[in-house]
Amino acid sequence: MAITTYAELKTSVGNWLDRDDLTSTIPDFISLAEKQMEREVRHYKMIERASGALDSQYSAVPADWLETLRFSITSGNTFALEMTTLSDLMTRRQNNQNAVGRPAYYAHIGSAFELFPTPDTTYTMELVYYQEIPELSDSQTSNWLLTDAPDAYLYGALMQAAPYLGEDERVQIWNGLYASAVASLNRVSLKTSQSSAGMKIQVNSY
């Protein structure tokens, strides 16, 4: 059967497991698969952009943030911030008497960015990042990943079912199929990104 919605995915997982007593646990298998894919899938459709203001030492990350790609100040001329460690930020603060100014460095601390120097005024920023995969539910019936890679969702959920079901010789097959689906997804994304970056228009002159 086609797998285009959350309901169809749950049905397929139950069919593949050949069990009719897992209605309440299949959503858990899918949710666990989504969390694993967030750690392993890096696709251009996960890239999001956020803008806002920097006016203090700490700035909250977006609620759906997974990984930073680019963090820039866009007030006036665009200026890219450099990621460093919390230890390095502390050393810089100590060596510069906790200076204020235009931020040049940032580090991750909990669910926030710490900036150095501490902003001396309000700066406009742009953050480009990988966002979480929108979780499937009865109200969120589909997302880009289910549309592009229903196989990754299916095999990922089947893998997550294995510990619950106990010994199952099929888990190695599901693991291999899941790994192949994720690798293919990442490979297609990389190919698309590289081909777009290298695309040029050839104009012939006569």
C-alpha positions as CSV (number, residue, x, y, z in Angstrom):
1,M,0.0,0.0,0.0
2,A,1.1,3.6,-0.5
3,I,2.4,5.4,2.6
4,T,1.5,9.0,2.3
5,T,-0.1,9.8,5.7
6,Y,0.4,9.1,9.4
7,A,-2.5,6.7,9.4
8,E,-1.2,4.7,6.5
9,L,2.3,4.6,8.1
10,K,0.8,3.1,11.3
11,T,-1.1,0.6,9.3
12,S,2.0,-0.5,7.4
13,V,4.1,-0.8,10.5
14,G,1.4,-3.1,12.0
15,N,1.2,-5.1,8.8
16,W,5.0,-5.6,8.6
17,L,5.2,-6.6,12.2
18,D,2.3,-9.0,11.6
19,R,0.7,-7.9,14.8
20,D,-2.8,-6.5,15.6
21,D,-2.2,-5.7,19.3
22,L,0.2,-2.8,18.9
23,T,-2.2,0.0,18.2
24,S,-1.1,2.0,21.3
25,T,2.6,1.4,20.9
26,I,3.2,2.0,17.1
27,P,3.0,5.8,17.6
28,D,5.9,5.4,20.0
29,F,7.9,3.5,17.4
30,I,7.3,6.2,14.9
31,S,8.2,9.0,17.3
32,L,11.5,7.2,18.3
33,A,12.3,6.8,14.6
34,E,11.8,10.5,14.1
35,K,14.3,11.3,16.8
36,Q,16.9,8.9,15.3
37,M,16.4,10.5,11.9
38,E,16.9,13.9,13.4
39,R,20.4,12.8,14.5
40,E,21.2,11.1,11.1
41,V,19.4,12.9,8.3
42,R,20.8,16.2,7.0
43,H,18.7,17.4,4.1
44,Y,18.4,20.7,2.4
45,K,14.6,20.6,3.2
46,M,15.6,20.8,6.9
47,I,17.3,24.1,6.5
48,E,15.5,27.1,8.0
49,R,16.2,30.7,8.5
50,A,15.4,32.9,11.5
51,S,16.0,36.6,12.1
52,G,15.8,38.6,15.3
53,A,17.6,41.0,17.6
54,L,20.8,40.6,19.6
55,D,20.9,42.9,22.6
56,S,22.3,40.8,25.5
57,Q,25.0,38.3,26.4
58,Y,22.6,35.4,25.8
59,S,20.2,34.7,22.9
60,A,17.7,31.8,22.8
61,V,17.9,29.3,20.0
62,P,14.7,28.6,18.0
63,A,12.4,25.9,19.5
64,D,13.0,23.6,16.5
65,W,16.7,24.1,16.3
66,L,19.0,21.1,15.7
67,E,22.3,22.4,14.3
68,T,23.7,25.8,13.3
69,L,24.8,26.3,9.8
70,R,25.4,30.1,9.8
71,F,25.0,32.8,12.4
72,S,25.5,36.4,11.2
73,I,24.9,40.0,12.2
74,T,23.1,41.8,9.3
75,S,23.1,45.3,10.8
76,G,25.0,47.4,8.2
77,N,27.5,45.1,6.5
78,T,26.9,41.4,7.0
79,F,29.3,40.0,9.6
80,A,29.6,36.2,10.3
81,L,30.0,35.2,14.0
82,E,32.6,32.5,14.7
83,M,31.6,29.5,16.8
84,T,33.9,28.7,19.7
85,T,33.9,27.0,23.2
86,L,32.5,28.3,26.4
87,S,36.0,28.1,27.9
88,D,37.3,30.3,25.1
89,L,34.6,32.9,25.6
90,M,35.5,33.0,29.3
91,T,39.1,33.6,28.5
92,R,38.2,36.3,26.0
93,R,36.0,38.1,28.6
94,Q,38.8,37.9,31.2
95,N,41.4,39.2,28.8
96,N,39.2,42.1,27.6
97,Q,37.7,43.2,30.9
98,N,34.3,41.8,29.9
99,A,34.2,44.2,26.9
100,V,31.0,45.2,25.1
101,G,30.7,45.8,21.3
102,R,29.6,44.1,18.2
103,P,29.5,40.3,18.9
104,A,32.2,38.3,17.0
105,Y,32.0,34.9,18.7
106,Y,29.3,32.6,20.0
107,A,29.1,29.3,21.9
108,H,26.2,27.0,22.7
109,I,25.0,26.9,26.3
110,G,21.9,24.9,27.0
111,S,19.1,26.3,24.8
112,A,20.9,29.6,24.2
113,F,23.8,31.2,22.4
114,E,26.3,33.1,24.5
115,L,27.9,36.0,22.7
116,F,31.2,37.9,23.0
117,P,31.6,40.7,23.1
118,T,28.3,41.4,24.9
119,P,26.3,43.6,22.5
120,D,26.7,47.3,23.1
121,T,23.5,48.0,21.2
122,T,20.8,46.1,19.4
123,Y,22.0,44.2,16.4
124,T,19.9,42.5,13.7
125,M,20.9,38.8,13.3
126,E,20.2,36.0,10.9
127,L,20.5,32.4,11.9
128,V,20.5,29.6,9.3
129,Y,20.1,26.2,10.8
130,Y,18.9,22.6,10.5
131,Q,15.4,22.3,12.1
132,E,13.7,19.4,13.7
133,I,11.6,17.1,11.6
134,P,7.9,18.0,12.0
135,E,6.5,15.2,14.1
136,L,3.7,13.2,12.6
137,S,0.4,13.0,14.5
138,D,-3.3,12.6,14.0
139,S,-3.4,16.4,13.3
140,Q,0.0,16.6,11.5
141,T,-0.7,13.8,9.0
142,S,2.3,14.3,6.7
143,N,5.5,16.1,6.3
144,W,8.3,16.5,3.7
145,L,10.2,13.5,5.0
146,L,7.3,11.1,4.8
147,T,6.6,12.4,1.2
148,D,10.2,12.0,0.1
149,A,11.3,8.9,2.1
150,P,8.4,6.8,3.4
151,D,10.9,3.8,3.4
152,A,13.0,5.6,6.0
153,Y,10.0,6.2,8.2
154,L,8.8,2.6,7.8
155,Y,12.1,0.8,8.4
156,G,13.0,3.2,11.2
157,A,9.8,2.5,13.0
158,L,10.3,-1.3,12.5
159,M,13.8,-1.0,14.0
160,Q,12.4,0.8,17.1
161,A,9.9,-2.0,17.5
162,A,12.6,-4.6,17.9
163,P,13.4,-4.0,21.6
164,Y,9.7,-4.0,22.5
165,L,9.1,-7.3,20.7
166,G,12.2,-9.1,21.9
167,E,14.3,-11.3,19.7
168,D,13.3,-10.9,16.0
169,E,15.6,-12.1,13.2
170,R,14.2,-9.5,10.9
171,V,15.8,-6.6,12.8
172,Q,19.1,-6.9,10.8
173,I,17.2,-6.7,7.6
174,W,15.3,-3.6,8.8
175,N,18.5,-2.0,10.0
176,G,20.1,-2.4,6.7
177,L,17.1,-1.1,4.8
178,Y,16.8,1.9,7.1
179,A,20.5,2.7,6.8
180,S,20.3,2.5,3.0
181,A,17.3,4.8,2.9
182,V,18.9,7.4,5.1
183,A,22.2,7.3,3.2
184,S,20.3,7.7,-0.1
185,L,18.3,10.6,1.3
186,N,21.5,12.4,2.4
187,R,23.3,11.6,-0.9
188,V,20.4,13.1,-3.0
189,S,20.4,16.2,-0.8
190,L,24.2,16.6,-1.2
191,K,24.0,16.1,-5.0
192,T,21.2,18.6,-5.3
193,S,23.0,21.2,-3.2
194,Q,26.3,20.7,-5.1
195,S,24.7,20.8,-8.6
196,S,22.8,24.0,-7.7
197,A,26.0,25.6,-6.4
198,G,27.9,24.7,-9.6
199,M,25.3,25.5,-12.1
200,K,26.3,28.2,-14.6
201,I,24.6,29.6,-17.7
202,Q,26.8,29.3,-20.8
203,V,26.3,32.1,-23.3
204,N,27.7,31.6,-26.8
205,S,29.0,34.5,-28.8
206,Y,29.1,34.6,-32.5
